[in-house]
Amino acid sequence: MNQDLQAEAVPVTEVGAALIDPKARSAWMIPVEVIAAALIAGIVVLLLGGVVSRYVFGKPIDWVDETVSMAFIWVAMIGAAIAMYRNEHLRLSTFVERLPPRAHDFVNAVAIVAVAVFMATLIGPAIDHAKEEWVIEMQSLHIPNTFRVAAIAAGAILMLAVVVLHALRTIPLGRLAAAIAVVGAVALAFYAGTPMFTALKGGALVVFLVVLVAVLLVAGVPIAFCFGLGVMSYLAFATTIPLGIVVSRMDEGMSNLVLVSVPVFVLLGCILDSTGMGKVIVDVLASLIGHIKAGMSYVLLGSLFIVSGISGSKVSDMATVAPALFPEMTRRGNRRSEMVALLGTGAAMADTVPPSIVLIVLGSVAGLSIAGLFQSGFIVAMVLLLTLVAVARWKARNEDTSSVRRAPWKTIGRLFVIASPALALPFVIRSAVGEGVATATEVSTIAVLYALIVGHVLYGGISLRRLYSMLVETAALSGAVLMILGTAAAMAWAITQSGVVHTLSNFLTSLPGGPIAFMAVSIVVFVVLGCLLEGLPAILLLAPIMFPIAKKLGIHDIQYAMVVVSAMNIGLMLPPVGVGFYVACRIGEGKPDEVMRAIWPYIAALLIGVVIIAAVPAISTFAL
């Protein structure tokens, strides 16, 4: 699946078998995809029009933000349905894939039924929430807020239809009945234990939001639905809080206008991939330093650093860089395992380079300045880059480069001229945010327009058919990310309301060593969670809990953000569990057992870099 190389929602589905068959085509999904593509295009046009009207003509358009907000939540829910249809929801299939075929098929059926139960349970509260919002008028558009929040009910109905039709079409009735019986028996057991769960209070939180969520994860249920089922079960069987709170929390989690930049930057990554703008950057770096010892490793790391500042997606970065560099690196005697190890850890290093989707989401969840995160992220990535460069140079100490000649200056000049428009894009993004021309949300549309024009004029352009395909892919992959964001917001709310945060805050603030001990614990926690949950879910669950504690201990918010994001990315690439590790192996065509042996020095280098960032606050804050 080529679309699997475009965004953060892809990695887990790359590791194992599909929950939903991506090859199954249904005619009724075509108009859904058309609507999603139109909404994405409309968001880009509206945001760009708002920038032009405000900055060029000095006349802000007051209804743009509300219109974009309404379109955005519809994109999120329709995109989530398309992602379900295409099997692009993030899920952990490592354990399921190790089961015997019969057990694998049965567990997969149980996972599908569990997803259907969540969606079916969500529809009623979502409809009620939409009715309640009728009395609330949108300030600029002067229409009921129901027109916006109805997207949650519509998306739930669409996803339920996708799951049910797939189950009826592909699962034998006997196995499907058994799976329904298992899920029903678990629900009845929870219902019977309601008095006990109510009395347990904090213990019930562990049962539903830790144990149940962990079991669902291992069973291959997509992460968004693991969170949703966990919090919904907790509310239904251990509290008297109505289930409608899940819908309102999802609405709040997916409604921050800052998050609109997520799908637009995903679209930007698609454009770069299709036009070849990323490849020309690789070519010019290779001509400059590819002839020196460890030169191609430097080119790989430098390319990831620069391309990451354009696409915002480490999966897209790896997919752009590996095919362009690996053939030449192999010709020079580099082992495949070493190349893949450097590819994965290099992508982890580059995830703080703006415009990082993780930084955008973190800024939204923790209430941090996106511009501040962007400025700090660039410097932090430089520190991590230097640690990887040191290891790469040590690894290449015996490399023979006597037969490699530097490219002629004429060739370098020609490649630089070709690549200069692409090389300018990261600076366009940073300058637009830094100079106040556009917000972090709006700058993504400027980058898209720039890439479309430059790509069309200089790099071959994009056909209308391919552009439509990219818009649909963007909606699907964004929907997968935003569905996690919504259910994680509901789960974080339940944890906060339980009082656990207060207890945890007291414990962590009283640790011997104060801020130093807290930083050490945070690094360990986010490395572990990065292994198990991938980046966004870990950030979404813990940011509302950990950031207030860090602030209480006197740790700068931006520094703490850089530490946890960097630690989380190490976990993402940490074998044998880290999801990103397997994605790097897939993209780089490396054998996991061989890459596993090669990756540890690079992991150690990143850990050293994170410790330095944690120990020296000025690295993260001096550019603010």
Secondary structure, 3 states (H helix, E strand, C coil): CHHHHCCCCCHHHHHCCCCCCCCCCCCCHHHHHHHHHHHHHHHHHHHHHHHHHHHHCCCCCCCHHHHHHHHHHHHHHHHHHHHHHHCCCCCCCCCHHHCCHHHHHHHHHHHHHHHHHHHHHHHHHHHHHHHHHHHCECCCCCCECHHHHHHHHHHHHHHHHHHHHHHHHHCCHHHHHHHHHHHHHHHHHHHHCHHHHHHHCHHHHHHHHHHHHHHHHHCCCCHHHHHHHHHHHHHHHHCCCCCHHHHHHHHHHCCCHHHHHHHHHHHHHHHHHHHCHHHHHHHHHHHHHCCCCCHHHHHHHHHHHHHHHHHCCHHHHHHHHHHHHHHHHHHCCCCHHHHHHHHHHHHHHHHHCCCCHHHHHHHHHHCCCHHHHHHHHHHHHHHHHHHHHHHHHHHCCCCCCCCCCCCCHHHHHHHHHHHHHHHHHHHHHHHHHHCCCCCHHHHHHHHHHHHHHHHHHHCCCCCHHHHHHHHHHHHHHHHHHHHHHHHHHHHHHHHHHCCHHHHHHHHHHCCCCCHHHHHHHHHHHHHHHHHHHCHHHHHHHHHHHHHHHHHHCCCCHHHHHHHHHHHHHHHHCCCCCCHHHHHHHHHHCCCHHHHHHHHHHHHHHHHHHHHHHHHCHHHHHCCC
